[in-house]
Amino acid sequence: RFNSEPQFNFLSPGMYTIAVEDANGCMLMQQVGIVEPGEITVDFGRDTIIGLGENILLDPAYNIVVIDSFIWLGIDCINCHQVDLSPLDNLSVSLTIADLNGCTGDDGINIGVRTDPDVYVPTAFSPNGDGVNDVIFPFIGNEVEAVTAFRVFDRWGAMVFDAGTAATALVAGNGSVPRNDPNFGWDGFLGGQKMNPAVFVYYVEIRLINGTREVIKGDFLLMR
């Protein structure tokens, strides 16, 4: 059956015979083959684990040049070629790529988020005025949003230092001690008097960037 339309859409792969007839009834016939298109592949690589506060760039590999659409699930991004993320919790992301013919390929990736806080308090300090290890304070990583308390106690349980009190007016009124700032650490004095060498206990409260609050306790040695 002849058709006046010169274009045929959505044909399945295989061999076809095309016949063309002019106004005088002359006909030309020719066979044409339609090849099955190659599969579209999308590859994120292996699932991965990152630390809370770290970034990950999702830049998938794919095997086509002309792309009609990128459809992401698990994140809010429209037609993004790649995505830079800093998730606060475990996350599953998938991507479907479509070409101009409507053919699609997809892949997904699971991103685990390690929430163990990176908080370090030295095991000893020597407040002797030599400019080295004269103050003790907690060092925190990027996954920690704020140090909400840093206190020091002697071996009988009496508090000898409170960073919140030392700060007087806490930063921006947000109830936190300045990050990694020795000005808000303990200098080994109590009431203007040097404390004798001894083992002291520290108490640190932190708030992670995902809103979780944690307490870290331990001890350190004051040396003279």
C-alpha positions in Angstrom: 0.0 0.0 0.0 1.4 3.3 -1.0 1.5 6.3 1.3 1.8 9.9 0.5 3.9 10.6 3.6 7.6 10.3 2.9 8.5 9.4 6.5 7.9 6.3 8.5 8.3 6.4 12.3 8.7 3.8 15.0 9.7 0.9 12.8 11.1 -2.2 14.5 14.6 -3.4 13.6 14.7 -5.6 10.5 14.7 -5.6 6.6 12.1 -3.5 4.8 11.3 -3.0 1.1 10.6 0.5 0.0 8.7 1.1 -3.2 8.4 4.6 -4.8 6.0 5.2 -7.7 5.9 8.4 -9.7 3.0 10.1 -11.5 3.5 8.0 -14.6 3.3 4.7 -12.7 7.0 4.0 -12.9 8.2 2.2 -9.7 11.5 1.9 -8.0 12.0 -0.7 -5.2 14.8 -1.0 -2.7 15.6 -2.9 0.4 16.5 -1.1 3.6 17.8 -2.5 6.8 17.1 -1.0 10.3 19.7 -2.0 12.9 18.9 -2.5 16.5 20.4 0.5 18.3 23.0 -0.1 21.0 22.0 -0.2 24.6 22.4 3.1 26.4 24.6 2.6 29.5 25.0 4.8 32.5 27.6 4.0 35.2 28.1 5.7 38.6 30.7 3.2 39.7 30.6 1.4 43.0 28.6 2.4 46.0 30.6 4.5 48.4 30.9 5.8 52.0 31.8 9.4 52.9 32.2 11.3 56.2 29.5 13.7 57.4 30.4 17.1 56.1 32.3 15.7 53.1 31.3 16.4 49.5 30.9 13.9 46.7 30.6 14.6 43.0 28.3 12.4 41.0 29.6 12.5 37.5 28.3 9.3 35.7 29.8 7.9 32.6 27.5 7.2 29.6 28.0 6.1 26.1 25.9 8.6 24.0 26.7 12.1 22.9 23.3 13.7 22.2 21.1 13.5 25.3 17.5 14.6 25.5 17.0 14.5 29.3 18.6 13.6 32.6 16.1 12.4 35.2 17.4 12.2 38.8 15.7 10.4 41.6 16.7 10.9 45.3 17.8 14.5 44.8 16.2 17.7 43.5 18.0 18.5 40.2 16.5 19.0 36.8 18.5 18.0 33.7 21.8 18.2 35.6 24.8 16.6 33.9 26.5 16.1 37.3 25.7 16.8 40.9 27.9 17.9 43.9 26.4 16.6 47.1 27.1 16.8 50.8 24.4 14.5 52.3 23.5 14.6 56.0 22.4 10.9 56.0 22.6 7.8 53.9 21.3 8.5 50.4 20.3 6.5 47.3 20.4 8.3 44.0 19.5 7.0 40.5 19.7 8.6 37.1 17.8 7.8 33.8 19.2 9.3 30.6 17.1 9.5 27.4 18.2 10.1 23.9 16.3 11.9 21.1 14.6 8.7 20.1 13.2 8.1 23.6 15.7 5.2 24.3 16.8 5.2 28.0 19.6 3.9 30.2 19.9 4.1 34.0 22.0 3.4 37.0 22.0 4.1 40.7 24.4 4.5 43.6 24.1 4.2 47.3 26.0 6.7 49.4 26.7 5.8 53.0 27.4 8.7 55.4 29.7 8.0 58.3 28.6 10.1 61.3 31.4 9.3 63.8 32.4 12.8 65.1 36.0 13.9 64.5 36.8 15.4 67.9 40.3 15.3 69.4 41.4 16.5 72.8 45.2 16.2 73.5 46.2 13.7 76.1 48.5 16.3 77.9 49.4 19.9 77.9 52.1 22.0 79.6 50.9 25.5 80.5 54.4 26.9 81.3 54.3 30.0 79.1 56.7 28.8 76.4 54.1 29.2 73.7 53.8 25.4 73.1 50.9 23.4 74.3 50.0 26.2 76.8 46.2 25.8 76.3 44.0 22.7 75.9 40.9 22.7 73.8 39.0 20.3 71.5 39.9 20.1 67.8 36.8 19.4 65.7 36.2 18.4 62.1 33.9 19.7 59.4 31.1 17.3 60.4 30.8 19.2 63.7 28.6 22.3 63.5 29.3 23.6 66.9 30.9 22.8 70.3 28.1 23.6 72.7 30.1 22.9 75.9 33.7 22.3 76.9 34.3 21.8 80.6 37.2 20.5 82.7 36.9 18.7 86.1 39.5 17.7 88.7 39.7 14.1 90.0 37.2 14.9 92.7 34.6 16.1 90.2 34.8 19.8 90.9 34.6 21.9 87.7 37.7 24.0 87.2 36.9 25.4 83.7 33.9 26.1 81.6 34.5 27.5 78.1 31.0 28.9 77.9 31.6 31.0 81.0 35.1 32.0 79.7 33.5 33.2 76.4 31.1 35.5 78.4 29.0 36.2 75.3 28.8 33.0 73.2 29.4 33.4 69.4 26.4 35.0 67.6 24.2 34.0 70.6 23.9 30.5 69.2 25.0 28.8 72.4 28.3 27.5 71.0 32.0 27.9 71.7 34.1 29.2 68.8 35.5 26.4 66.7 39.1 25.3 67.2 40.0 28.6 69.0 42.7 28.4 71.7 41.3 31.7 73.2 38.5 29.6 74.6 40.6 26.7 75.9 41.9 26.2 79.4 45.2 27.7 80.4 45.7 25.6 83.6 44.7 28.3 86.0 41.8 28.4 88.5 40.9 31.7 90.1 44.1 33.2 89.0 46.2 30.5 90.5 48.2 27.8 88.7 46.8 24.3 89.1 49.3 21.6 90.1 50.2 18.8 87.8 47.5 16.2 87.8 45.0 14.2 85.7 41.9 16.1 84.7 38.6 15.0 83.0 37.1 16.8 80.0 33.5 17.0 79.0 32.7 18.1 75.4 29.2 18.5 73.9 28.9 18.9 70.2 26.2 19.4 67.6 26.7 17.7 64.2 25.6 19.4 61.0 22.8 16.8 60.7 21.4 18.1 64.1 22.6 15.1 66.1 24.1 16.0 69.6 26.8 13.9 71.1 28.9 14.0 74.3 32.6 13.0 74.4 34.5 12.4 77.7 38.1 11.6 78.5 41.0 12.7 80.5 44.4 14.5 80.0 47.5 15.3 82.0 48.5 18.8 83.1 52.3 19.0 83.1 54.5 21.7 84.5 
